[in-house]
Amino acid sequence: MQPIPLKVNPAYVSTLETDAPDSYWEDPGVHEDPNSMIAYIGIDCPLELVQGTAISDRSPITGMTLSPDGTMLVTFSNSGSACFWDLDDFSLVQVLRDTKEEDIDELYVGRFTPNSRHLVVGGKLKDRQRWSEQDEDNHILPCPLKVFDLETGQVIERLEGHEEEVLCIKSAVFKGQNYFLSTSQDGYIIKWHVSKDWTMLLDRNWMRDGVTCMAFTVSFLPHTGNKYFVAACDDNIRLYDFEHAQVVRCLDFPQPPASWANAIAEPDKPMFAYLISRGVEMLDAENSTVNSIPNTVRLHKLVYPSVFGQPFRLEEERRYHHEMYRSNSWLIKVTSNGRYVAAPTYDGNVCLFNLETGDMVGILQDHDGMAGCACAASPAAQWLTVCCCRHRSSRCHLPSTPEAAADLCRR
């Protein structure tokens, strides 16, 4: 059965935003010190590697996440461990593993619950006793999400539903109810309804469209009360209605209005949000080993409807590319602190692009070989952390002269 087409009701979404305003950009420290973020990167103020940090693991680090208060970094690895690092001195605070798991557990992603009492993780689960000739690896099993209690260090809930690797996890509160949202290489996005304390599964809902083969990452749209989110699926970006667990459509720098009321009153000045995407190109050259189309990072403007039944509209604002930006791998993820885009490559570099000008303002070359998995940057912090798969480590970079960066930004 095909899903019933959904029409967007701006007045209804406006009430959702009023009841549940966004917490975007409310990172600790931003309002107290607006110059605490990385404000400027250039020849006269490059990022420098923080010496003496030892963020590493015994196996490839595949992902990272920050605690809600911005004081802890958690790294995830193929050894099945989640390592907690204090961002004041980069010391190892805690290591979590599912000690009762009998099969091979690899962690790719994770997310703190908003109350900071639990960590939900996901990745790949493999049969310890069975080999796959096709994968040249242990046979993959259905891949659950696991909820850790951070006080006891034990897994207190398993969320079963994905058949293949879990690639992204988000938490959300919608109409006063708690949810997790996850994506997978099996092509499904699952909406998990959980209890008030985030520890017990109440219900789950697969977002099936009959088309998606792989679902990568998701981001909730601001000013919608978490009703809508965008997802990177296969070779495009899709817009979903979270409330109805249904795809809305496939989406082929002025200041937005301050409220939905203004947008509804003046339809020619609609609400909108910015989003960043990156893609993996087809290997179509040199005997199907090289992509002829260069890799790019793209800045989009997603324009919200102002009139009932009007569709969302996606507009491309800018492309970021450079001959040294080679990133044709689906596992690599980009990040931004609102002023710069940090884009890892598969050959050991991280390209830094200025969001406003599109220029590549720097390149980090502190990882030898494959750097390439993910970056973490907080708007409230003067650091950028990069994790490396092959070298099983994560490294932190700071502006060489934070005072100069703040001064240049003020100018």
C-alpha positions in Angstrom: 0.0 0.0 0.0 1.3 3.4 -1.0 1.5 6.0 1.8 -1.1 8.8 1.6 0.6 12.1 0.4 0.9 14.5 3.4 0.3 18.2 3.1 2.3 20.6 5.3 0.2 22.8 7.6 2.3 25.8 8.7 -0.1 26.8 11.4 0.0 23.4 13.0 3.8 23.3 12.8 3.9 26.7 14.4 2.1 25.4 17.5 4.5 22.5 17.7 7.5 24.9 17.7 5.8 27.1 20.4 5.2 24.0 22.6 8.7 22.6 22.1 11.2 25.3 21.1 14.5 24.2 19.6 17.7 23.9 21.7 19.9 24.3 18.6 23.1 26.4 19.2 22.4 26.5 23.0 25.7 24.8 23.7 27.2 25.5 27.2 29.4 28.6 27.1 28.2 30.2 23.9 26.1 32.8 25.5 28.6 33.4 28.3 31.5 33.8 25.9 30.6 34.3 22.3 34.3 34.1 21.3 34.8 30.7 22.8 34.1 29.0 19.4 36.6 28.6 16.6 36.0 31.9 15.0 38.8 32.3 12.4 41.1 30.0 10.5 43.7 31.3 8.1 47.4 31.6 7.4 47.9 33.9 10.3 45.8 31.7 12.6 46.1 28.0 11.6 44.8 25.1 13.6 47.6 23.2 15.4 47.7 19.7 16.8 47.3 19.5 20.5 50.4 17.7 21.7 50.3 15.1 24.4 46.7 13.9 23.8 46.3 10.1 23.7 42.8 9.5 22.4 43.2 6.1 20.9 41.9 2.5 20.8 43.1 -0.9 20.1 41.0 -1.1 16.9 39.8 1.4 14.3 37.8 4.4 15.8 34.7 4.7 13.6 32.7 7.5 15.3 32.4 10.1 18.0 29.8 12.0 20.0 29.7 14.8 22.5 28.0 14.8 25.9 25.0 17.3 26.2 27.1 19.6 28.4 30.1 19.5 26.0 32.6 18.2 28.6 33.0 14.6 27.4 33.9 13.1 24.1 32.9 9.4 23.4 34.7 7.4 20.7 33.4 4.2 19.2 35.5 1.5 17.8 35.4 -1.9 16.0 36.5 -3.6 19.3 33.0 -2.9 20.6 34.1 -0.3 23.1 32.8 3.2 23.9 35.6 5.3 25.5 34.8 8.4 27.5 37.4 11.3 27.4 37.5 14.4 29.6 37.9 17.4 27.2 39.7 19.4 29.9 42.8 17.2 29.9 41.8 14.5 27.3 42.2 11.8 29.9 40.3 8.5 29.6 37.5 8.4 32.1 35.5 5.3 31.4 35.3 2.4 28.9 32.0 0.7 28.2 31.6 -2.7 26.6 28.7 -5.2 26.5 30.4 -7.9 28.6 27.4 -10.3 28.1 27.6 -10.2 24.3 28.7 -13.6 22.9 29.1 -12.5 19.3 31.5 -9.9 17.7 30.3 -6.4 18.5 31.5 -3.4 16.5 30.3 0.1 17.5 29.9 2.7 14.8 27.7 5.4 16.3 26.2 6.5 19.6 24.2 9.2 21.3 23.7 10.5 24.9 20.2 10.6 26.1 19.2 14.3 26.9 19.3 13.5 30.7 23.0 12.4 30.3 22.3 9.2 32.3 22.4 6.7 29.4 24.2 6.1 26.1 22.5 4.4 23.1 25.0 2.8 20.7 24.8 0.9 17.4 27.0 -0.7 14.8 27.6 -4.1 13.4 27.0 -7.5 15.1 28.8 -10.5 13.6 28.5 -14.3 14.2 31.6 -15.5 16.1 31.1 -19.0 14.8 30.2 -18.4 11.1 32.2 -17.1 8.2 30.8 -15.3 5.1 32.7 -15.9 1.8 30.8 -13.0 0.2 31.8 -10.5 2.8 35.2 -12.1 3.6 34.3 -11.5 7.2 32.3 -13.1 9.9 28.6 -13.5 9.0 26.6 -10.4 9.9 23.7 -10.8 12.3 20.7 -8.5 12.9 22.2 -5.3 14.5 20.5 -4.0 17.6 20.7 -0.6 19.4 22.0 -1.0 22.9 21.2 1.3 25.8 23.9 1.6 28.5 23.3 2.8 32.0 26.3 5.1 32.6 26.2 4.6 36.4 26.4 0.8 36.3 28.1 0.4 32.9 25.6 -2.3 31.9 23.3 -2.7 28.9 19.8 -2.3 30.2 17.8 -2.5 26.9 18.3 -3.9 23.4 16.3 -2.4 20.5 15.9 -5.1 17.8 14.8 -4.2 14.3 17.7 -3.5 11.9 19.1 -6.3 9.8 22.4 -4.7 8.9 24.9 -2.0 10.2 23.4 0.9 12.2 24.8 4.1 10.7 23.2 6.9 12.7 21.3 7.5 15.9 19.4 10.6 17.0 17.3 11.3 20.1 14.2 13.5 20.0 11.3 14.6 22.1 8.0 15.0 20.1 4.8 16.1 21.8 6.2 15.3 25.2 7.2 11.7 24.2 10.8 10.4 24.0 12.1 8.7 20.8 15.3 7.4 19.2 15.7 7.6 15.4 18.1 5.3 13.7 19.3 4.6 10.1 20.9 1.5 8.7 22.6 -0.1 5.7 19.5 -2.2 5.4 17.7 0.8 4.0 15.3 1.4 6.9 14.8 4.3 9.2 13.3 3.2 12.5 11.4 5.4 15.0 11.7 4.0 18.5 9.2 5.2 21.1 10.8 4.8 24.6 9.9 5.5 28.2 10.2 8.8 30.0 13.6 7.8 31.4 14.8 6.6 27.9 15.4 3.0 29.2 12.4 0.9 27.9 11.1 0.3 24.4 7.3 1.1 24.1 6.9 0.8 20.3 8.8 1.0 17.1 7.9 2.0 13.5 9.7 1.3 10.3 9.7 4.1 7.7 9.2 2.0 4.6 9.1 3.6 1.2 10.0 0.6 -1.0 12.8 2.4 -2.6 15.6 3.2 -0.2 18.6 0.8 -0.2 20.8 2.5 2.3 20.0 5.2 4.9 23.0 7.1 6.2 22.4 10.2 8.4 19.4 12.2 9.6 19.0 15.8 10.9 15.8 17.3 12.4 14.7 20.6 10.9 14.7 23.6 13.3 11.5 25.4 14.0 9.3 22.3 13.5 9.1 20.9 17.0 10.9 17.8 15.6 8.0 17.0 13.2 10.2 17.0 10.2 13.7 15.7 9.4 15.9 15.2 6.4 17.8 12.0 5.6 20.7 11.1 3.3 19.4 8.1 1.5 21.1 6.4 -1.5 21.9 9.2 -3.9 19.6 11.9 -2.7 18.1 13.7 0.3 14.6 12.8 1.5 12.3 14.8 3.7 10.3 12.8 6.3 7.3 13.5 8.5 8.4 12.1 11.9 4.9 12.2 13.4 3.5 9.9 10.7 6.7 8.0 10.0 6.4 8.7 6.3 8.5 10.2 3.5 7.1 13.6 2.4 9.2 14.0 -0.8 12.6 13.6 -2.4 14.3 17.0 -2.4 15.7 17.6 -5.7 22.4 33.7 3.5 19.7 36.1 4.4 18.2 35.9 7.9 15.0 33.7 8.0 11.9 35.1 9.7 11.9 35.1 13.4 8.7 33.1 13.7 6.1 31.1 11.9 3.6 33.9 12.4 5.8 36.2 10.3 6.2 33.6 7.6 2.5 32.9 7.4 1.7 36.6 7.3 4.3 37.3 4.6 4.4 34.2 2.3 7.0 35.8 0.1 9.4 35.7 3.1 9.2 32.0 4.2 11.0 30.2 6.9 14.1 28.2 5.9 17.0 26.3 7.3 20.5 25.5 6.0 21.9 22.0 5.7 25.2 20.5 4.5 25.6 17.4 2.4 28.3 15.4 0.9 28.1 12.5 -1.6 29.9 9.5 -3.0 30.4 9.5 -6.8 30.2 6.7 -9.2 33.5 5.0 -10.1 33.4 5.5 -13.8 37.0 6.0 -14.9 40.3 3.9 -15.1 38.5 0.6 -15.2 35.9 1.6 -12.7 38.5 2.4 -10.0 38.3 6.2 -10.0 35.4 8.7 -10.0 35.6 11.3 -12.8 33.2 13.6 -11.0 35.1 15.4 -8.1 33.9 15.1 -4.6 32.1 18.1 -3.2 30.4 19.4 0.0 27.3 21.3 -0.7 25.3 24.0 1.3 21.6 23.8 0.8 18.7 26.1 1.8 15.6 24.2 2.7 12.6 26.6 2.2 9.6 25.8 4.4 6.0 26.2 3.1 4.0 29.3 4.2 0.6 28.1 2.8 -1.2 24.9 3.6 -0.4 22.2 1.1 2.6 24.0 -0.3 5.7 21.7 -0.7 9.1 22.1 0.9 11.7 23.4 -1.6 15.5 22.6 -1.6 17.9 25.2 -3.1 21.6 24.7 -3.6 23.5 27.7 -2.2 27.2 26.8 -2.6 29.6 24.0 -3.4 32.9 23.4 -1.6 35.6 21.6 -3.5 39.4 21.4 -4.0 41.8 19.2 -5.8 43.0 17.8 -2.5 39.5 17.0 -1.3 39.2 13.3 -2.2 36.5 11.7 -0.1 34.8 8.9 -2.1 33.8 6.7 0.8 30.3 6.4 2.4 31.6 6.1 6.0 33.2 9.5 6.0 31.2 12.3 7.7 31.6 16.1 7.6 30.9 18.6 10.4 30.5 22.3 10.9 30.7 24.8 13.7 28.6 27.3 11.8 31.5 29.1 10.3 33.7 26.4 8.8 33.2 22.9 7.3 35.6 20.2 8.3 35.7 17.5 5.6 37.9 14.4 6.1 39.4 12.6 3.1 40.3 9.0 2.6 44.1 9.8 2.2 44.9 11.3 5.5 43.7 14.9 5.3 40.9 17.1 6.7 40.0 20.0 4.4 38.7 23.2 6.1 36.3 25.3 4.0 34.9 28.7 4.9 31.1 28.5 4.8 30.6 32.1 3.6 33.3 32.4 0.9 33.6 28.8 -0.2 37.4 29.0 0.1 39.5 26.1 1.4 41.3 28.0 4.3 43.4 25.1 5.6 44.2 21.4 5.5 45.1 19.2 8.5 47.7 16.5 7.6 48.4 15.0 11.0 47.1 11.6 10.2 49.2 9.4 7.9 47.2 7.2 5.5 43.5 7.0 5.9 42.0 9.7 8.3 38.7 9.7 7.3 35.9 8.8 9.5 34.4 11.7 11.4 35.0 15.1 13.0 33.5 16.6 16.1 33.3 20.4 16.6 31.4 22.3 19.2 30.2 25.9 18.6 31.2 26.5 22.2 34.7 25.2 22.1 38.0 26.2 20.4 38.9 22.6 19.3 38.2 20.2 16.5 38.6 16.5 17.0 39.3 14.1 14.1 39.1 10.3 14.4 41.1 7.9 12.2 40.0 4.4 11.3 43.2 2.9 10.2 45.4 4.3 12.9 42.9 3.7 15.7 43.2 7.2 17.1 41.6 10.5 17.5 43.4 13.8 17.5 42.5 17.3 18.7 43.4 20.6 17.0 43.3 24.2 18.4 43.7 27.6 16.8 47.4 28.6 17.2 46.4 31.9 18.8 42.8 32.0 20.1 43.1 35.7 21.0 44.1 36.6 17.5 41.2 34.6 16.1 38.7 36.4 18.3 40.2 39.7 17.3 40.0 39.0 13.6 36.4 37.8 14.0 35.4 41.1 15.7 36.9 43.0 12.8 
